[in-house]
Amino acid sequence: MSDWWSALFDFRDYGELLALLHNSILAGAVLGIAGGLIGVFVMTRDLAFAVHGISELSFAGAAAGLLLGIGVVEGSILGSLVAALLIGLLGSRARERNSITAVLMPFGLGLGILCLALYPGRATTKFGLLTGQIVAVDDPRLSALAIVSAIVVIGLLVMWRPLTFASLDAEVAAARGVPVRGISIAFMLLLGLAVAASIQIVGALLVLSILVTPAAAALRISSSQLWVPVLSMLFAVTSLVGGIMLALGSSVPISPYVTTISFVIYLVCRLAGRRVRDRRTLVASERAV
Amino acid sequence: MRVTDPVLSVRGARLALGARTLWTDLDLDVAPGEFVAVLGANGSGKTSLLRAILGEHRLSDGGILVDGRPARRGDRRIGYIPQQRGQDPALRIRGRDLVGLGVDGHRWGLPLPGRERRARIDVLLASVGGSHYANAPVALLSGGEQQRLRVAQALAGDPLLMLCDEPLASLDLRAQRVVSELIDRHRRERGFGVMFVTHDVNPILGMVDRVLYLAGGRFRIGTPDEVLRSEVLSELYQAEVDVVRTRGRVVIVGAPDHTHHEHELEVDA
C-alpha cells in the first residue's frame, strides 16, 4: 500500500524537479488554453466522437513518424490533419460523421500498432503515444507545441463569430451568408492540430480529457458566451498543470493525474450546475405564471 | 417611383432538383410591405423557393431579383426566420446572444462587447417584447418566446425582404397569433415584404395580401379569396379538392397527399 502511495506521490526534492520540469508545465499551460478553447466548439458542434477518431489516426501518424524517422510530432500532425479532413469532408451530417469516424478509428489504431511492433526502440516511448508521456518535454517539442497551440488559438479567434453562428445556428447562418461549409473544414483542420498537440502530453487514448471534459464541465455551470470559453480554458489548464505537478517525481505517467483532475472538475460542475438549473427553472416558471 | 419597385421579383423561374422539376415559369413580384403566404403540400418546393431567393439553390431557368439585384448568397437585405425546433444547439445560449448573432454573427473576429452593440440588442429585444427573458437560456423559453427572439434576430439586419420558413410550426394557437401579429406589425412599420411559408394559412389569413399556392409543379397567385377556392385548387391539383370556409377558417379537403419519396427529396434539398 505504501509502495503504491510512494509510486503515485513523491514530493522529495520537489523544488529541483520543478526546475527540471518547467518545460512540461509550460507545455501543459499552452495546451490547456488551446484545448479548453476549441473544446467549447467541439461540444456545440457535437464532435466528441470525431475527436476520438482523429486521435487514433494521429496516433498512427505518430507511430509511423517514429518508425520512419520523420518525427513523432510531424507524423501525428499529418495523421490528425488527414483524419480531420476526411471526417469533415465526408461527414457533414452527424450520422454519416459517426459512421465514418467509427470506420477510421480501428484502422488508425491498427496501423499505429503495426508501426510500433515494427519499431525496434524502447517500449516506454511506444506506450507513451497511447497513454501519455512520463519524461520531460524537451525544448524543440515545447516550441512545436507552442506553435501548434498558437495557430489553433489565433485561428479560433479570427473566425470566432462566424464559427459560433455556424455551430449554433447553421440554417440562419447560411441565410446570412456565413460560409458554413468552409468554416466547418477550417475548424476540422484546427481540431486536427489541437488533437496532435494533446497527444504529445496525454496520449491518444486520453485526448478527450483535454478537448471535451473541460468544455463539458463549463457548459454545466454557464451558458454565457464569455464564461463558457474562459472556464473551459481554466479547467483544462488546471487539469494539465495540476496533473504534471502532482506527477513530478512519481514513476507513473502524468495522464492519470490529468484525467482524474478533469473528471473531478466535471463532477463538481455537474453538481453545482444542477443547483443553477433548478434556480433558473424556478425563475422561468414564475415568469410564465 | 422607387417606392413602388418590388423588393422581390421572380421571372420565368424553373427549379429542378435532380430529375424532378419543382416549379416552372414562376413569375412573382412582392411589393414593399406586402405579405405573401406560400402554401402547398410537402415536396411542392416552398422551402426550395426560399432557398433560391437566398442564393442557396441555383435556378434551372429564369431569374430572381432582390431589390433590383440578382439573388446571391449572404444578401444582407434579406431577413430569415426558421422553424422552431426542440432539438437545436442554439437552445444552449442566452436569448440576447441569439439576437447578437443576427447583429454581427457574420463578421470575422471576436464579439467585442460595447455600449453600442448592447443598446442595439436591447432595442431589438424590446421591439419583440423579449427584454424580460433575454438573459435566460433559450432552452428554458416557450416556443413562442423562442420565435419572438428569432424575429428580433432577423430584424437585426434591417431587411427589405423577410423570408419565413414555417415559423409557426409546433407552436400553440396563442403563440401562433402572437408571433404572426409581430411579423405583421413590423412589416407595416418598417415596410419590408414578407414571404411566409406555412402548411396552415389560418393563423395568418387576416394579414395576408396574396397567396402563392404551389402544387404538382404548377402554381396560382392571387388574394386568398381568389386562390383558396374549390375550382382553383381542383385545377391546380388536377383532382377533386374542396375548400370549405367555416367560422372564419379555411379547410382544404381532398388535396392529394404527396408520396413519401417526394417529401424526402424536399428534406434533402
Interface residues (C-beta under 8 A of the other chain):
Chain A: T44 R45 D46 L157 V158 M159 W160 R161 P162 T164 F165 S167 L168 D169 E171 V172 A173 A174 A175 R176 G177 V178 L219 S223 S224 Q225 L226 R280 T281 V283 A284 R287 A288
Chain B: L54 E56 R73 G74 D75 R76 I78 Y80 P82 D88 P89 A90 R92 I93 R94 D97 L98 G100 L101 G102 D104 G105 H106 R107 W108 G109 L110 P111 P113 H132 Y133 A136 P137 L140 L141 S142 R150 Q153 A154 G157 L163
